[in-house]
């Protein structure tokens, strides 16, 4: 899952990004509305965690611009005000959810995952393929009842491939959706991660390499 955190409180923004990355998400961070609009114009984010009171361009305007896009990014709006009136106003702008500050990080993670599931096509909360079972919320993957010891990136790659439901996923798509802007796009990081993941999944093999195409379950 690719997420943008747009929050002008740098310490909070960086902290949120660290928490979401620990959950296997690819996270970019901006600190004002102008940068948020620029970033969302070139990257197709699954979710934008959007502070309503951003400088340069207000969060309301950013939200409106995102709502106008055909392939709409899901928006979780943050605000220092927790009144019912403000929540209603935030949702009326088109935001998918609204979270007042201060908030618990566990709730933030749950809400990010919840709004992401509203995207089409819908992805079930538990991903299953044969004897392989993956629970994104609990960060648990098992095969034949045995828990798999996966790194966060291995887990995220497996989650994305399972959610593709047999569709061939290119290395470029995996790089864009699972890794964030800090990743060198010319590295072999996707291939290396797949090569580490395969033996952990056991036999029979689950990940197929499609020549000149990519990978699929």
HUURMO-V220547 format. One record per residue. N is the residue number from 1. RES is the residue in one small letter. PHI is phi in radians with two decimals (* if undefined). PSI is psi as a letter, one per 40 degrees, with the letter a starting at -180 (NA if undefined). Layout:
N:RES:PHI:PSI
N:RES:PHI:PSI
This chain:
1:x:*:h
2:x:-1.79:h
3:x:-2.23:i
4:x:-1.93:h
5:x:-1.79:h
6:x:-2.00:h
7:x:-2.63:h
8:x:-1.42:e
9:x:-1.41:h
10:x:-1.04:d
11:x:-1.13:d
12:x:-1.16:d
13:x:-1.04:d
14:x:-1.17:d
15:x:-1.17:d
16:x:-1.05:d
17:x:-1.07:d
18:x:-1.09:d
19:x:-1.11:d
20:x:-1.17:d
21:x:-1.13:d
22:x:-1.11:d
23:x:-1.55:e
24:x:1.53:e
25:x:-1.57:i
26:x:-1.60:h
27:x:-2.20:h
28:x:-1.89:i
29:x:-2.29:h
30:x:-2.31:i
31:x:-2.06:e
32:x:-2.65:i
33:x:-1.20:d
34:x:-1.10:d
35:x:-1.16:d
36:x:-1.10:d
37:x:-1.13:d
38:x:-1.11:d
39:x:-1.17:d
40:x:-1.26:e
41:x:-1.36:e
42:x:-2.05:e
43:x:-2.14:h
44:x:-1.56:g
45:x:-1.43:i
46:x:-1.29:d
47:x:-2.44:h
48:x:-1.98:h
49:x:-1.56:h
50:x:-2.04:h
51:x:-1.26:h
52:x:-1.21:d
53:x:-1.78:f
54:x:-1.27:i
55:x:-1.39:i
56:x:1.16:d
57:x:-2.27:h
58:x:-1.08:i
59:x:-1.01:d
60:x:-1.07:d
61:x:-1.19:d
62:x:-1.08:d
63:x:-1.07:d
64:x:-1.07:d
65:x:-1.14:d
66:x:-1.18:d
67:x:-1.15:d
68:x:-1.41:e
69:x:-1.33:i
70:x:-1.06:d
71:x:-1.61:g
72:x:-1.32:h
73:x:-1.30:i
74:x:-1.35:i
75:x:-2.15:h
76:x:-1.90:h
77:x:-1.60:h
78:x:-1.92:i
79:x:-2.72:i
80:x:-1.35:e
81:x:-1.70:h
82:x:-1.97:e
83:x:-1.26:i
84:x:-1.08:d
85:x:-1.04:d
86:x:-1.19:d
87:x:-1.12:d
88:x:-1.09:d
89:x:-1.11:d
90:x:-1.08:d
91:x:-1.19:d
92:x:-1.18:d
93:x:-1.30:e
94:x:1.98:e
95:x:-1.09:i
96:x:-1.40:d
97:x:-2.73:i
98:x:-2.50:h
99:x:-2.22:h
100:x:-1.35:i
101:x:-1.53:i
102:x:-1.31:i
103:x:-2.37:i
104:x:-1.48:h
105:x:-1.09:d
106:x:-1.07:d
107:x:-1.20:d
108:x:-1.02:d
109:x:-1.04:d
110:x:-1.08:d
111:x:-1.25:d
112:x:-1.06:d
113:x:-1.13:d
114:x:-1.14:d
115:x:-1.23:d
116:x:-1.14:d
117:x:-1.20:e
118:x:-1.34:e
119:x:-1.15:i
120:x:-1.81:h
121:x:-1.27:i
122:x:-1.12:i
123:x:-1.92:h
124:x:-1.13:i
125:x:-1.14:d
126:x:-2.07:h
127:x:-1.71:h
128:x:-2.29:h
129:x:-2.50:h
130:x:1.05:b
131:x:-1.63:e
132:x:-1.67:h
133:x:-2.34:h
134:x:-2.28:h
135:x:-1.95:g
136:x:-1.07:d
137:x:-1.16:d
138:x:-1.56:e
139:x:1.03:f
140:x:-2.19:h
141:x:-2.18:h
142:x:-2.31:i
143:x:-2.34:h
144:x:0.94:f
145:x:1.48:e
146:x:-1.75:h
147:x:-1.23:h
148:x:-1.67:h
149:x:-1.58:g
150:x:-1.91:i
151:x:-1.28:i
152:x:-0.97:d
153:x:-1.25:d
154:x:-1.08:d
155:x:-1.09:d
156:x:-1.15:d
157:x:-1.12:d
158:x:-1.08:d
159:x:-1.04:d
160:x:-1.18:d
161:x:-1.15:d
162:x:-1.13:d
163:x:-1.15:d
164:x:-1.29:e
165:x:0.97:f
166:x:1.60:e
167:x:-1.22:i
168:x:-1.28:h
169:x:-1.97:h
170:x:-1.27:i
171:x:-1.08:d
172:x:-1.13:d
173:x:-1.16:d
174:x:-1.08:d
175:x:-1.08:d
176:x:-1.29:d
177:x:-1.59:d
178:x:-1.84:d
179:x:-1.87:i
180:x:-1.76:a
181:x:-1.14:e
182:x:-1.32:e
183:x:-1.40:h
184:x:-1.26:h
185:x:-1.20:e
186:x:-1.79:e
187:x:-1.46:i
188:x:-1.74:f
189:x:-1.09:d
190:x:-1.15:d
191:x:-1.05:d
192:x:-1.12:d
193:x:-1.16:d
194:x:-1.05:d
195:x:-1.13:d
196:x:-1.34:d
197:x:-1.28:d
198:x:-0.93:d
199:x:-1.14:d
200:x:-1.21:d
201:x:-1.37:e
202:x:1.39:a
203:x:-1.96:i
204:x:-1.19:i
205:x:-1.04:i
206:x:-1.94:d
207:x:-1.72:h
208:x:-1.76:h
209:x:-1.61:h
210:x:-1.77:h
211:x:-0.92:h
212:x:1.04:e
213:x:-2.11:d
214:x:2.58:b
215:x:-2.38:i
216:x:-2.70:i
217:x:-1.41:NA
